C-alpha cells in the first residue's frame, strides 16, 4: 500500500458511523413504511403484468436515483423474465 498520511483509527470510526447511520435509516423506513412499500410493489407488479408502463423521473440527484432504479428494473426483468411470467 502506498504511504499515505491517514489516521486509520479515525477513518475506520467514520466508516462504521456512516454505515451504521445508513442501516439505522433503512430499519426506520422499513418500520414506518414497510406496508406501503409492499403495496407499491404489488401495484407496480400488477401494472407491468397488465402491459402498463412504470415512469420514473427526477431533477438533479433525483434524476440519477430514477435512472438507477430504472436500470434495476430492466436488469432484473431481463434476468428474471421467465420467473416473472410464471408468477402472473
Secondary structure, 3 states (H helix, E strand, C coil): CCCCCCCHHHHHHHHHHHHHHHHHHHHHHHHHHHHHHHHHHHHHHHHHHCCCCCCCCCCCHHHHHHHHHHHHHHHHHHHCHHHHHHCC
